[in-house]
Amino acid sequence: MEVIEMKEYQHLIGKIIVAVAIIVAAIIIAQAIGGAGESIRSGLLQLGDALR
């Protein structure tokens, strides 16, 4: 059975792809958290107005 070895640049490309995927996921999660925070803020403002 022949062992297939990856070349150094292939490892580097793989690491770059993983890094980009992590960054994209972090941006998506940050936007989701920001949107949720805005929804909570809006809800609290409406609740405050209703209680006045």
C-alpha positions in Angstrom: 0.0 0.0 0.0 1.4 3.4 -1.0 1.4 6.2 1.5 0.4 9.6 -0.1 2.2 12.5 1.5 1.0 16.1 1.3 3.5 18.7 0.2 4.3 21.6 2.5 2.3 24.1 0.4 -0.7 21.8 0.5 -0.6 21.9 4.4 -0.3 25.7 4.2 -3.3 26.0 1.8 -5.3 23.7 4.1 -4.5 25.9 7.2 -5.4 29.0 5.3 -8.7 27.6 4.3 -9.5 26.6 7.9 -8.4 30.0 9.1 -10.7 31.8 6.6 -13.6 29.5 7.5 -13.1 30.3 11.2 -13.0 34.1 10.5 -16.2 33.9 8.4 -18.0 31.9 11.1 -16.9 34.4 13.7 -18.3 37.3 11.6 -21.6 35.5 11.1 -21.9 34.7 14.8 -21.0 38.3 15.7 -23.7 39.6 13.4 -26.2 37.2 14.9 -25.3 38.3 18.5 -25.6 41.9 17.4 -29.0 41.3 15.9 -30.2 39.5 19.0 -29.0 42.3 21.2 -30.8 44.9 19.1 -34.0 42.8 19.3 -33.7 42.6 23.1 -33.0 46.3 23.3 -36.0 47.1 21.2 -38.2 44.8 23.3 -37.1 46.4 26.5 -37.7 49.9 25.1 -41.2 48.9 24.1 -41.8 47.3 27.6 -40.6 50.5 29.2 -42.9 52.6 27.1 -45.8 50.3 28.0 -45.1 50.6 31.7 -45.1 54.4 31.7 
